[in-house]
């Protein structure tokens, strides 16, 4: 008799891709409950690789870009800040100091206490778009509350100090 757990997918290659979806081989895992279970069960190994851990079951996985994605952004009016909602359904305050733009102008931030980098999915990025400002058309800041926070370039480009919005 088959055991519960990863038996159904243990013969395939499990991956989390930059589109924010889980895959078994090249087939997208459509069941949202399984995808949520996988997102909540992701662990980083000491060697930097990733695996899924559910109870005593283990399955190695491939992470295409980041182990988490920001699926949406919510306003936090009481704190005059923003909350990011991650694919494991956790919510945490956005730390604007961790925002950076990577290749192909993809936006990233730190999550899970700064332990992981998360890629913004399109919907989450669009929620922030009206907050982006630029004085020179080259570098960008995000306005949150009455403060401007620089958005760094992932290629090592520097950022100015936080400053009050105009």
Beta strands, then each sheet from edge to edge (+ up, - down):
strand 1: 14-16
strand 2: 22-24
strand 3: 27-28
strand 4: 42-44
strand 5: 50-54
strand 6: 57-63
strand 7: 68-76
strand 8: 81-86
strand 9: 91-93
strand 10: 100-101
strand 11: 107-111
strand 12: 116-120
strand 13: 132-133
strand 14: 140-144
strand 15: 147-153
strand 16: 163-164
sheet 1: 3+ 2- 1+ 6+ 5- 4+
sheet 2: 9+ 8- 7+ 12+ 11- 10+ 15+ 14- 13+
sheet 3: 9+ 8- 7+ 12+ 11- 10+ 15+ 16-
end
